[in-house]
Amino acid sequence: MQYEEYETEIVSAMNRARNGNIVSRLAIEMEITNNPDHYPLLAHKRGRSLRVVISRVLFRLSNITVLCTKRPVFVVSGEVA
């Protein structure tokens, strides 16, 4: 997978940004943008490239369901580590 080096940071940002089992890509983006010290690999990415990385990583995880693909909302089933 091309973006596997970002997986831990994206999953961490998703877990911090989610409210229950539902999280939007925008919420994950805001978490990364507002706390760049927590996500050193993603801190330099902005705009489209950050959105692409988030989507590519989360689309591939088995315990995440995508409700929409244009402005994705992710449903997390269980705990993501």
PyMOL Python script that loads the backbone (N, CA, C, O; Angstrom):
from pymol import cmd

cmd.read_pdbstr("""\
ATOM      1  N   MET A   1       0.847  -1.191   0.000  1.00  0.00           N
ATOM      2  CA  MET A   1       0.000   0.000   0.000  1.00  0.00           C
ATOM      3  C   MET A   1       0.883   1.241   0.000  1.00  0.00           C
ATOM      4  O   MET A   1       1.859   1.319   0.746  1.00  0.00           O
ATOM      5  N   GLN A   2       0.544   2.181  -0.817  1.00  0.00           N
ATOM      6  CA  GLN A   2       1.368   3.365  -1.012  1.00  0.00           C
ATOM      7  C   GLN A   2       1.403   4.278   0.212  1.00  0.00           C
ATOM      8  O   GLN A   2       2.412   4.942   0.451  1.00  0.00           O
ATOM      9  N   TYR A   3       0.332   4.322   0.985  1.00  0.00           N
ATOM     10  CA  TYR A   3       0.237   5.270   2.090  1.00  0.00           C
ATOM     11  C   TYR A   3       0.350   4.606   3.464  1.00  0.00           C
ATOM     12  O   TYR A   3      -0.094   5.186   4.455  1.00  0.00           O
ATOM     13  N   GLU A   4       0.925   3.418   3.550  1.00  0.00           N
ATOM     14  CA  GLU A   4       0.938   2.686   4.816  1.00  0.00           C
ATOM     15  C   GLU A   4       1.750   3.382   5.913  1.00  0.00           C
ATOM     16  O   GLU A   4       1.499   3.145   7.095  1.00  0.00           O
ATOM     17  N   GLU A   5       2.703   4.223   5.560  1.00  0.00           N
ATOM     18  CA  GLU A   5       3.480   4.926   6.588  1.00  0.00           C
ATOM     19  C   GLU A   5       2.633   5.948   7.346  1.00  0.00           C
ATOM     20  O   GLU A   5       2.997   6.361   8.447  1.00  0.00           O
ATOM     21  N   TYR A   6       1.516   6.352   6.766  1.00  0.00           N
ATOM     22  CA  TYR A   6       0.640   7.320   7.413  1.00  0.00           C
ATOM     23  C   TYR A   6      -0.477   6.674   8.228  1.00  0.00           C
ATOM     24  O   TYR A   6      -1.201   7.372   8.939  1.00  0.00           O
ATOM     25  N   GLU A   7      -0.625   5.374   8.138  1.00  0.00           N
ATOM     26  CA  GLU A   7      -1.778   4.701   8.733  1.00  0.00           C
ATOM     27  C   GLU A   7      -1.912   4.943  10.239  1.00  0.00           C
ATOM     28  O   GLU A   7      -3.010   5.242  10.709  1.00  0.00           O
ATOM     29  N   THR A   8      -0.835   4.824  10.999  1.00  0.00           N
ATOM     30  CA  THR A   8      -0.942   5.015  12.453  1.00  0.00           C
ATOM     31  C   THR A   8      -1.363   6.421  12.819  1.00  0.00           C
ATOM     32  O   THR A   8      -2.170   6.605  13.730  1.00  0.00           O
ATOM     33  N   GLU A   9      -0.833   7.419  12.129  1.00  0.00           N
ATOM     34  CA  GLU A   9      -1.203   8.798  12.436  1.00  0.00           C
ATOM     35  C   GLU A   9      -2.657   9.078  12.051  1.00  0.00           C
ATOM     36  O   GLU A   9      -3.361   9.773  12.784  1.00  0.00           O
ATOM     37  N   ILE A  10      -3.108   8.561  10.938  1.00  0.00           N
ATOM     38  CA  ILE A  10      -4.484   8.796  10.511  1.00  0.00           C
ATOM     39  C   ILE A  10      -5.466   8.100  11.442  1.00  0.00           C
ATOM     40  O   ILE A  10      -6.495   8.672  11.801  1.00  0.00           O
ATOM     41  N   VAL A  11      -5.157   6.878  11.832  1.00  0.00           N
ATOM     42  CA  VAL A  11      -6.034   6.162  12.762  1.00  0.00           C
ATOM     43  C   VAL A  11      -6.066   6.880  14.112  1.00  0.00           C
ATOM     44  O   VAL A  11      -7.121   6.972  14.740  1.00  0.00           O
ATOM     45  N   SER A  12      -4.936   7.377  14.549  1.00  0.00           N
ATOM     46  CA  SER A  12      -4.890   8.129  15.806  1.00  0.00           C
ATOM     47  C   SER A  12      -5.730   9.402  15.709  1.00  0.00           C
ATOM     48  O   SER A  12      -6.494   9.711  16.624  1.00  0.00           O
ATOM     49  N   ALA A  13      -5.596  10.141  14.608  1.00  0.00           N
ATOM     50  CA  ALA A  13      -6.384  11.363  14.408  1.00  0.00           C
ATOM     51  C   ALA A  13      -7.869  11.037  14.319  1.00  0.00           C
ATOM     52  O   ALA A  13      -8.704  11.774  14.844  1.00  0.00           O
ATOM     53  N   MET A  14      -8.195   9.934  13.656  1.00  0.00           N
ATOM     54  CA  MET A  14      -9.591   9.536  13.541  1.00  0.00           C
ATOM     55  C   MET A  14     -10.173   9.210  14.917  1.00  0.00           C
ATOM     56  O   MET A  14     -11.289   9.622  15.235  1.00  0.00           O
ATOM     57  N   ASN A  15      -9.426   8.481  15.723  1.00  0.00           N
ATOM     58  CA  ASN A  15      -9.917   8.125  17.054  1.00  0.00           C
ATOM     59  C   ASN A  15     -10.108   9.353  17.943  1.00  0.00           C
ATOM     60  O   ASN A  15     -11.024   9.386  18.764  1.00  0.00           O
ATOM     61  N   ARG A  16      -9.252  10.359  17.784  1.00  0.00           N
ATOM     62  CA  ARG A  16      -9.401  11.584  18.573  1.00  0.00           C
ATOM     63  C   ARG A  16     -10.534  12.463  18.061  1.00  0.00           C
ATOM     64  O   ARG A  16     -11.160  13.183  18.840  1.00  0.00           O
ATOM     65  N   ALA A  17     -10.804  12.411  16.756  1.00  0.00           N
ATOM     66  CA  ALA A  17     -11.810  13.299  16.156  1.00  0.00           C
ATOM     67  C   ALA A  17     -13.216  12.709  16.161  1.00  0.00           C
ATOM     68  O   ALA A  17     -14.191  13.443  16.000  1.00  0.00           O
ATOM     69  N   ARG A  18     -13.331  11.426  16.338  1.00  0.00           N
ATOM     70  CA  ARG A  18     -14.653  10.814  16.188  1.00  0.00           C
ATOM     71  C   ARG A  18     -15.542  11.025  17.401  1.00  0.00           C
ATOM     72  O   ARG A  18     -15.083  11.147  18.537  1.00  0.00           O
ATOM     73  N   ASN A  19     -16.825  11.063  17.109  1.00  0.00           N
ATOM     74  CA  ASN A  19     -17.853  11.219  18.130  1.00  0.00           C
ATOM     75  C   ASN A  19     -18.698   9.955  18.050  1.00  0.00           C
ATOM     76  O   ASN A  19     -19.598   9.862  17.216  1.00  0.00           O
ATOM     77  N   GLY A  20     -18.419   8.998  18.895  1.00  0.00           N
ATOM     78  CA  GLY A  20     -19.096   7.714  18.787  1.00  0.00           C
ATOM     79  C   GLY A  20     -18.476   6.895  17.677  1.00  0.00           C
ATOM     80  O   GLY A  20     -17.255   6.758  17.607  1.00  0.00           O
ATOM     81  N   ASN A  21     -19.314   6.349  16.808  1.00  0.00           N
ATOM     82  CA  ASN A  21     -18.818   5.499  15.733  1.00  0.00           C
ATOM     83  C   ASN A  21     -18.753   6.194  14.384  1.00  0.00           C
ATOM     84  O   ASN A  21     -18.381   5.570  13.389  1.00  0.00           O
ATOM     85  N   ILE A  22     -19.106   7.472  14.329  1.00  0.00           N
ATOM     86  CA  ILE A  22     -19.147   8.181  13.052  1.00  0.00           C
ATOM     87  C   ILE A  22     -18.145   9.325  13.062  1.00  0.00           C
ATOM     88  O   ILE A  22     -18.048  10.078  14.031  1.00  0.00           O
ATOM     89  N   VAL A  23     -17.404   9.443  11.969  1.00  0.00           N
ATOM     90  CA  VAL A  23     -16.433  10.535  11.841  1.00  0.00           C
ATOM     91  C   VAL A  23     -16.360  10.952  10.377  1.00  0.00           C
ATOM     92  O   VAL A  23     -16.390  10.112   9.478  1.00  0.00           O
ATOM     93  N   SER A  24     -16.264  12.253  10.153  1.00  0.00           N
ATOM     94  CA  SER A  24     -16.143  12.749   8.776  1.00  0.00           C
ATOM     95  C   SER A  24     -14.664  12.979   8.455  1.00  0.00           C
ATOM     96  O   SER A  24     -13.830  13.130   9.348  1.00  0.00           O
ATOM     97  N   ARG A  25     -14.370  13.000   7.169  1.00  0.00           N
ATOM     98  CA  ARG A  25     -12.996  13.276   6.758  1.00  0.00           C
ATOM     99  C   ARG A  25     -12.599  14.688   7.173  1.00  0.00           C
ATOM    100  O   ARG A  25     -11.445  14.928   7.528  1.00  0.00           O
ATOM    101  N   LEU A  26     -13.537  15.617   7.131  1.00  0.00           N
ATOM    102  CA  LEU A  26     -13.245  16.993   7.540  1.00  0.00           C
ATOM    103  C   LEU A  26     -12.818  17.059   9.003  1.00  0.00           C
ATOM    104  O   LEU A  26     -11.903  17.808   9.346  1.00  0.00           O
ATOM    105  N   ALA A  27     -13.470  16.284   9.867  1.00  0.00           N
ATOM    106  CA  ALA A  27     -13.099  16.262  11.283  1.00  0.00           C
ATOM    107  C   ALA A  27     -11.677  15.731  11.468  1.00  0.00           C
ATOM    108  O   ALA A  27     -10.926  16.225  12.309  1.00  0.00           O
ATOM    109  N   ILE A  28     -11.321  14.733  10.684  1.00  0.00           N
ATOM    110  CA  ILE A  28      -9.956  14.191  10.760  1.00  0.00           C
ATOM    111  C   ILE A  28      -8.960  15.223  10.254  1.00  0.00           C
ATOM    112  O   ILE A  28      -7.904  15.413  10.857  1.00  0.00           O
ATOM    113  N   GLU A  29      -9.288  15.893   9.149  1.00  0.00           N
ATOM    114  CA  GLU A  29      -8.425  16.956   8.621  1.00  0.00           C
ATOM    115  C   GLU A  29      -8.201  18.059   9.649  1.00  0.00           C
ATOM    116  O   GLU A  29      -7.074  18.515   9.842  1.00  0.00           O
ATOM    117  N   MET A  30      -9.271  18.485  10.304  1.00  0.00           N
ATOM    118  CA  MET A  30      -9.159  19.554  11.300  1.00  0.00           C
ATOM    119  C   MET A  30      -8.306  19.113  12.486  1.00  0.00           C
ATOM    120  O   MET A  30      -7.522  19.906  13.007  1.00  0.00           O
ATOM    121  N   GLU A  31      -8.445  17.869  12.916  1.00  0.00           N
ATOM    122  CA  GLU A  31      -7.629  17.336  14.014  1.00  0.00           C
ATOM    123  C   GLU A  31      -6.150  17.396  13.648  1.00  0.00           C
ATOM    124  O   GLU A  31      -5.322  17.805  14.463  1.00  0.00           O
ATOM    125  N   ILE A  32      -5.820  16.992  12.434  1.00  0.00           N
ATOM    126  CA  ILE A  32      -4.417  17.007  11.989  1.00  0.00           C
ATOM    127  C   ILE A  32      -3.918  18.433  11.832  1.00  0.00           C
ATOM    128  O   ILE A  32      -2.795  18.738  12.233  1.00  0.00           O
ATOM    129  N   THR A  33      -4.723  19.308  11.260  1.00  0.00           N
ATOM    130  CA  THR A  33      -4.319  20.699  11.044  1.00  0.00           C
ATOM    131  C   THR A  33      -4.154  21.460  12.351  1.00  0.00           C
ATOM    132  O   THR A  33      -3.234  22.267  12.486  1.00  0.00           O
ATOM    133  N   ASN A  34      -5.034  21.211  13.310  1.00  0.00           N
ATOM    134  CA  ASN A  34      -4.981  21.932  14.582  1.00  0.00           C
ATOM    135  C   ASN A  34      -3.932  21.394  15.546  1.00  0.00           C
ATOM    136  O   ASN A  34      -3.543  22.093  16.482  1.00  0.00           O
ATOM    137  N   ASN A  35      -3.471  20.175  15.338  1.00  0.00           N
ATOM    138  CA  ASN A  35      -2.479  19.555  16.231  1.00  0.00           C
ATOM    139  C   ASN A  35      -1.322  18.957  15.434  1.00  0.00           C
ATOM    140  O   ASN A  35      -1.109  17.746  15.487  1.00  0.00           O
ATOM    141  N   PRO A  36      -0.577  19.769  14.703  1.00  0.00           N
ATOM    142  CA  PRO A  36       0.483  19.228  13.841  1.00  0.00           C
ATOM    143  C   PRO A  36       1.604  18.537  14.616  1.00  0.00           C
ATOM    144  O   PRO A  36       2.288  17.675  14.062  1.00  0.00           O
ATOM    145  N   ASP A  37       1.806  18.894  15.878  1.00  0.00           N
ATOM    146  CA  ASP A  37       2.859  18.249  16.668  1.00  0.00           C
ATOM    147  C   ASP A  37       2.551  16.785  16.937  1.00  0.00           C
ATOM    148  O   ASP A  37       3.475  15.993  17.125  1.00  0.00           O
ATOM    149  N   HIS A  38       1.284  16.406  16.960  1.00  0.00           N
ATOM    150  CA  HIS A  38       0.891  15.022  17.219  1.00  0.00           C
ATOM    151  C   HIS A  38       1.045  14.148  15.977  1.00  0.00           C
ATOM    152  O   HIS A  38       1.106  12.923  16.081  1.00  0.00           O
ATOM    153  N   TYR A  39       1.108  14.773  14.810  1.00  0.00           N
ATOM    154  CA  TYR A  39       1.134  14.041  13.538  1.00  0.00           C
ATOM    155  C   TYR A  39       2.264  14.558  12.648  1.00  0.00           C
ATOM    156  O   TYR A  39       2.001  15.228  11.649  1.00  0.00           O
ATOM    157  N   PRO A  40       3.514  14.255  12.995  1.00  0.00           N
ATOM    158  CA  PRO A  40       4.649  14.844  12.265  1.00  0.00           C
ATOM    159  C   PRO A  40       4.724  14.448  10.787  1.00  0.00           C
ATOM    160  O   PRO A  40       5.168  15.253   9.967  1.00  0.00           O
ATOM    161  N   LEU A  41       4.306  13.241  10.428  1.00  0.00           N
ATOM    162  CA  LEU A  41       4.361  12.842   9.017  1.00  0.00           C
ATOM    163  C   LEU A  41       3.311  13.556   8.179  1.00  0.00           C
ATOM    164  O   LEU A  41       3.527  13.811   6.994  1.00  0.00           O
ATOM    165  N   LEU A  42       2.186  13.876   8.786  1.00  0.00           N
ATOM    166  CA  LEU A  42       1.086  14.506   8.049  1.00  0.00           C
ATOM    167  C   LEU A  42       1.082  16.026   8.167  1.00  0.00           C
ATOM    168  O   LEU A  42       0.338  16.691   7.446  1.00  0.00           O
ATOM    169  N   ALA A  43       1.888  16.588   9.052  1.00  0.00           N
ATOM    170  CA  ALA A  43       1.852  18.024   9.329  1.00  0.00           C
ATOM    171  C   ALA A  43       2.152  18.870   8.094  1.00  0.00           C
ATOM    172  O   ALA A  43       1.608  19.966   7.959  1.00  0.00           O
ATOM    173  N   HIS A  44       2.993  18.393   7.204  1.00  0.00           N
ATOM    174  CA  HIS A  44       3.355  19.180   6.010  1.00  0.00           C
ATOM    175  C   HIS A  44       2.333  19.052   4.889  1.00  0.00           C
ATOM    176  O   HIS A  44       2.370  19.830   3.936  1.00  0.00           O
ATOM    177  N   LYS A  45       1.431  18.098   4.982  1.00  0.00           N
ATOM    178  CA  LYS A  45       0.428  17.916   3.927  1.00  0.00           C
ATOM    179  C   LYS A  45      -0.739  18.868   4.157  1.00  0.00           C
ATOM    180  O   LYS A  45      -1.175  19.066   5.291  1.00  0.00           O
ATOM    181  N   ARG A  46      -1.230  19.443   3.095  1.00  0.00           N
ATOM    182  CA  ARG A  46      -2.361  20.370   3.159  1.00  0.00           C
ATOM    183  C   ARG A  46      -3.292  20.118   1.992  1.00  0.00           C
ATOM    184  O   ARG A  46      -2.887  19.562   0.971  1.00  0.00           O
ATOM    185  N   GLY A  47      -4.518  20.520   2.145  1.00  0.00           N
ATOM    186  CA  GLY A  47      -5.477  20.500   1.042  1.00  0.00           C
ATOM    187  C   GLY A  47      -5.737  19.130   0.471  1.00  0.00           C
ATOM    188  O   GLY A  47      -5.978  18.169   1.201  1.00  0.00           O
ATOM    189  N   ARG A  48      -5.686  19.051  -0.837  1.00  0.00           N
ATOM    190  CA  ARG A  48      -6.040  17.823  -1.550  1.00  0.00           C
ATOM    191  C   ARG A  48      -5.171  16.643  -1.156  1.00  0.00           C
ATOM    192  O   ARG A  48      -5.692  15.540  -0.987  1.00  0.00           O
ATOM    193  N   SER A  49      -3.876  16.830  -1.004  1.00  0.00           N
ATOM    194  CA  SER A  49      -3.007  15.694  -0.691  1.00  0.00           C
ATOM    195  C   SER A  49      -3.349  15.081   0.667  1.00  0.00           C
ATOM    196  O   SER A  49      -3.289  13.861   0.823  1.00  0.00           O
ATOM    197  N   LEU A  50      -3.703  15.908   1.644  1.00  0.00           N
ATOM    198  CA  LEU A  50      -4.097  15.383   2.947  1.00  0.00           C
ATOM    199  C   LEU A  50      -5.404  14.607   2.827  1.00  0.00           C
ATOM    200  O   LEU A  50      -5.540  13.533   3.412  1.00  0.00           O
ATOM    201  N   ARG A  51      -6.355  15.133   2.082  1.00  0.00           N
ATOM    202  CA  ARG A  51      -7.635  14.444   1.881  1.00  0.00           C
ATOM    203  C   ARG A  51      -7.445  13.099   1.202  1.00  0.00           C
ATOM    204  O   ARG A  51      -8.085  12.114   1.571  1.00  0.00           O
ATOM    205  N   VAL A  52      -6.573  13.059   0.218  1.00  0.00           N
ATOM    206  CA  VAL A  52      -6.314  11.814  -0.510  1.00  0.00           C
ATOM    207  C   VAL A  52      -5.702  10.769   0.420  1.00  0.00           C
ATOM    208  O   VAL A  52      -6.122   9.612   0.415  1.00  0.00           O
ATOM    209  N   VAL A  53      -4.728  11.164   1.202  1.00  0.00           N
ATOM    210  CA  VAL A  53      -4.076  10.224   2.117  1.00  0.00           C
ATOM    211  C   VAL A  53      -5.080   9.674   3.122  1.00  0.00           C
ATOM    212  O   VAL A  53      -5.116   8.467   3.358  1.00  0.00           O
ATOM    213  N   ILE A  54      -5.892  10.536   3.715  1.00  0.00           N
ATOM    214  CA  ILE A  54      -6.898  10.099   4.686  1.00  0.00           C
ATOM    215  C   ILE A  54      -7.854   9.101   4.037  1.00  0.00           C
ATOM    216  O   ILE A  54      -8.106   8.030   4.590  1.00  0.00           O
ATOM    217  N   SER A  55      -8.376   9.443   2.890  1.00  0.00           N
ATOM    218  CA  SER A  55      -9.336   8.573   2.214  1.00  0.00           C
ATOM    219  C   SER A  55      -8.718   7.242   1.816  1.00  0.00           C
ATOM    220  O   SER A  55      -9.321   6.195   2.051  1.00  0.00           O
ATOM    221  N   ARG A  56      -7.542   7.255   1.225  1.00  0.00           N
ATOM    222  CA  ARG A  56      -6.906   6.018   0.766  1.00  0.00           C
ATOM    223  C   ARG A  56      -6.628   5.068   1.929  1.00  0.00           C
ATOM    224  O   ARG A  56      -6.813   3.857   1.800  1.00  0.00           O
ATOM    225  N   VAL A  57      -6.191   5.603   3.047  1.00  0.00           N
ATOM    226  CA  VAL A  57      -5.901   4.749   4.204  1.00  0.00           C
ATOM    227  C   VAL A  57      -7.189   4.187   4.791  1.00  0.00           C
ATOM    228  O   VAL A  57      -7.277   2.984   5.037  1.00  0.00           O
ATOM    229  N   LEU A  58      -8.181   5.029   5.018  1.00  0.00           N
ATOM    230  CA  LEU A  58      -9.398   4.568   5.693  1.00  0.00           C
ATOM    231  C   LEU A  58     -10.284   3.708   4.798  1.00  0.00           C
ATOM    232  O   LEU A  58     -11.012   2.856   5.307  1.00  0.00           O
ATOM    233  N   PHE A  59     -10.245   3.903   3.487  1.00  0.00           N
ATOM    234  CA  PHE A  59     -11.034   3.060   2.586  1.00  0.00           C
ATOM    235  C   PHE A  59     -10.554   1.611   2.646  1.00  0.00           C
ATOM    236  O   PHE A  59     -11.340   0.695   2.407  1.00  0.00           O
ATOM    237  N   ARG A  60      -9.286   1.390   2.960  1.00  0.00           N
ATOM    238  CA  ARG A  60      -8.711   0.057   2.949  1.00  0.00           C
ATOM    239  C   ARG A  60      -8.857  -0.696   4.273  1.00  0.00           C
ATOM    240  O   ARG A  60      -8.631  -1.905   4.313  1.00  0.00           O
ATOM    241  N   LEU A  61      -9.222  -0.021   5.334  1.00  0.00           N
ATOM    242  CA  LEU A  61      -9.348  -0.697   6.632  1.00  0.00           C
ATOM    243  C   LEU A  61     -10.650  -1.491   6.676  1.00  0.00           C
ATOM    244  O   LEU A  61     -11.704  -1.002   6.269  1.00  0.00           O
ATOM    245  N   SER A  62     -10.563  -2.712   7.171  1.00  0.00           N
ATOM    246  CA  SER A  62     -11.708  -3.619   7.107  1.00  0.00           C
ATOM    247  C   SER A  62     -12.833  -3.270   8.082  1.00  0.00           C
ATOM    248  O   SER A  62     -13.993  -3.573   7.801  1.00  0.00           O
ATOM    249  N   ASN A  63     -12.530  -2.652   9.199  1.00  0.00           N
ATOM    250  CA  ASN A  63     -13.578  -2.370  10.184  1.00  0.00           C
ATOM    251  C   ASN A  63     -14.155  -0.956  10.047  1.00  0.00           C
ATOM    252  O   ASN A  63     -14.727  -0.422  10.997  1.00  0.00           O
ATOM    253  N   ILE A  64     -14.003  -0.358   8.870  1.00  0.00           N
ATOM    254  CA  ILE A  64     -14.553   0.969   8.597  1.00  0.00           C
ATOM    255  C   ILE A  64     -15.440   0.889   7.359  1.00  0.00           C
ATOM    256  O   ILE A  64     -15.036   0.365   6.321  1.00  0.00           O
ATOM    257  N   THR A  65     -16.640   1.409   7.486  1.00  0.00           N
ATOM    258  CA  THR A  65     -17.578   1.465   6.371  1.00  0.00           C
ATOM    259  C   THR A  65     -17.671   2.911   5.897  1.00  0.00           C
ATOM    260  O   THR A  65     -17.748   3.828   6.715  1.00  0.00           O
ATOM    261  N   VAL A  66     -17.663   3.119   4.592  1.00  0.00           N
ATOM    262  CA  VAL A  66     -17.751   4.454   4.014  1.00  0.00           C
ATOM    263  C   VAL A  66     -19.188   4.696   3.575  1.00  0.00           C
ATOM    264  O   VAL A  66     -19.742   3.929   2.787  1.00  0.00           O
ATOM    265  N   LEU A  67     -19.790   5.770   4.088  1.00  0.00           N
ATOM    266  CA  LEU A  67     -21.169   6.080   3.734  1.00  0.00           C
ATOM    267  C   LEU A  67     -21.281   6.859   2.438  1.00  0.00           C
ATOM    268  O   LEU A  67     -22.290   6.755   1.740  1.00  0.00           O
ATOM    269  N   CYS A  68     -20.270   7.629   2.107  1.00  0.00           N
ATOM    270  CA  CYS A  68     -20.297   8.471   0.922  1.00  0.00           C
ATOM    271  C   CYS A  68     -18.869   8.594   0.431  1.00  0.00           C
ATOM    272  O   CYS A  68     -17.946   8.582   1.246  1.00  0.00           O
ATOM    273  N   THR A  69     -18.653   8.712  -0.870  1.00  0.00           N
ATOM    274  CA  THR A  69     -17.277   8.791  -1.360  1.00  0.00           C
ATOM    275  C   THR A  69     -16.824  10.195  -1.730  1.00  0.00           C
ATOM    276  O   THR A  69     -15.624  10.468  -1.686  1.00  0.00           O
ATOM    277  N   LYS A  70     -17.729  11.096  -2.091  1.00  0.00           N
ATOM    278  CA  LYS A  70     -17.307  12.448  -2.457  1.00  0.00           C
ATOM    279  C   LYS A  70     -16.878  13.245  -1.229  1.00  0.00           C
ATOM    280  O   LYS A  70     -15.796  13.831  -1.219  1.00  0.00           O
ATOM    281  N   ARG A  71     -17.704  13.271  -0.213  1.00  0.00           N
ATOM    282  CA  ARG A  71     -17.350  13.871   1.077  1.00  0.00           C
ATOM    283  C   ARG A  71     -17.561  12.789   2.115  1.00  0.00           C
ATOM    284  O   ARG A  71     -18.601  12.742   2.772  1.00  0.00           O
ATOM    285  N   PRO A  72     -16.563  11.912   2.264  1.00  0.00           N
ATOM    286  CA  PRO A  72     -16.763  10.695   3.022  1.00  0.00           C
ATOM    287  C   PRO A  72     -17.081  10.892   4.497  1.00  0.00           C
ATOM    288  O   PRO A  72     -16.537  11.761   5.179  1.00  0.00           O
ATOM    289  N   VAL A  73     -17.976  10.053   4.943  1.00  0.00           N
ATOM    290  CA  VAL A  73     -18.269   9.908   6.361  1.00  0.00           C
ATOM    291  C   VAL A  73     -17.970   8.438   6.662  1.00  0.00           C
ATOM    292  O   VAL A  73     -18.462   7.541   5.978  1.00  0.00           O
ATOM    293  N   PHE A  74     -17.165   8.208   7.683  1.00  0.00           N
ATOM    294  CA  PHE A  74     -16.725   6.856   8.001  1.00  0.00           C
ATOM    295  C   PHE A  74     -17.453   6.350   9.223  1.00  0.00           C
ATOM    296  O   PHE A  74     -17.596   7.074  10.208  1.00  0.00           O
ATOM    297  N   VAL A  75     -17.918   5.109   9.170  1.00  0.00           N
ATOM    298  CA  VAL A  75     -18.553   4.462  10.308  1.00  0.00           C
ATOM    299  C   VAL A  75     -17.568   3.420  10.805  1.00  0.00           C
ATOM    300  O   VAL A  75     -17.167   2.525  10.061  1.00  0.00           O
ATOM    301  N   VAL A  76     -17.183   3.541  12.057  1.00  0.00           N
ATOM    302  CA  VAL A  76     -16.183   2.658  12.643  1.00  0.00           C
ATOM    303  C   VAL A  76     -16.907   1.592  13.457  1.00  0.00           C
ATOM    304  O   VAL A  76     -17.676   1.904  14.367  1.00  0.00           O
ATOM    305  N   SER A  77     -16.653   0.344  13.122  1.00  0.00           N
ATOM    306  CA  SER A  77     -17.241  -0.737  13.891  1.00  0.00           C
ATOM    307  C   SER A  77     -16.155  -1.344  14.773  1.00  0.00           C
ATOM    308  O   SER A  77     -15.171  -1.887  14.272  1.00  0.00           O
ATOM    309  N   GLY A  78     -16.335  -1.252  16.055  1.00  0.00           N
ATOM    310  CA  GLY A  78     -15.336  -1.755  16.984  1.00  0.00           C
ATOM    311  C   GLY A  78     -14.226  -0.754  17.232  1.00  0.00           C
ATOM    312  O   GLY A  78     -14.361   0.425  16.906  1.00  0.00           O
ATOM    313  N   GLU A  79     -13.148  -1.215  17.801  1.00  0.00           N
ATOM    314  CA  GLU A  79     -12.008  -0.366  18.139  1.00  0.00           C
ATOM    315  C   GLU A  79     -10.967  -0.460  17.035  1.00  0.00           C
ATOM    316  O   GLU A  79     -10.661  -1.557  16.567  1.00  0.00           O
ATOM    317  N   VAL A  80     -10.426   0.661  16.617  1.00  0.00           N
ATOM    318  CA  VAL A  80      -9.382   0.704  15.618  1.00  0.00           C
ATOM    319  C   VAL A  80      -8.088   1.016  16.326  1.00  0.00           C
ATOM    320  O   VAL A  80      -7.980   2.018  17.033  1.00  0.00           O
ATOM    321  N   ALA A  81      -7.109   0.160  16.135  1.00  0.00           N
ATOM    322  CA  ALA A  81      -5.823   0.361  16.821  1.00  0.00           C
ATOM    323  C   ALA A  81      -4.766   0.815  15.866  1.00  0.00           C
ATOM    324  O   ALA A  81      -3.624   1.033  16.269  1.00  0.00           O
TER     325      ALA A  81
END
""", "prot")
cmd.dss("prot")
cmd.show_as("cartoon", "prot")
cmd.util.cbc("prot")
cmd.orient("prot")
